[in-house]
């Protein structure tokens, strides 16, 4: 199957619609996320909490998450060095 001008036009039109949709979503993200939560769709909140106001349990959970990420990256770096 050869790529012709219809394929290129379709790709460009799709990319433009996607970019427009993403722009509108980011512009109205708070409202859209709130509406999605009301519909029962769990949208994680990416707002960063102030560590001074977090509970001890939340702080320990964050610490464990960071330790897991650090361990994964160290293992990936070690395997990259071994493969080189």
Rosetta blueprint (number, residue, H / E / L):
1 X L
2 X L
3 X L
4 X L
5 X H
6 X H
7 X H
8 X H
9 X H
10 X H
11 X H
12 X H
13 X H
14 X H
15 X H
16 X H
17 X H
18 X H
19 X H
20 X H
21 X H
22 X H
23 X H
24 X H
25 X H
26 X H
27 X H
28 X L
29 X H
30 X H
31 X H
32 X H
33 X H
34 X H
35 X H
36 X H
37 X H
38 X H
39 X L
40 X L
41 X L
42 X L
43 X L
44 X L
45 X L
46 X L
47 X L
48 X L
49 X L
50 X L
51 X H
52 X H
53 X H
54 X L
55 X L
56 X H
57 X H
58 X H
59 X H
60 X H
61 X H
62 X H
63 X H
64 X H
65 X H
66 X H
67 X H
68 X H
69 X H
70 X H
71 X H
72 X H
73 X H
74 X H
75 X H
76 X H
77 X H
78 X H
79 X H
80 X H
81 X H
82 X H
83 X H
84 X L
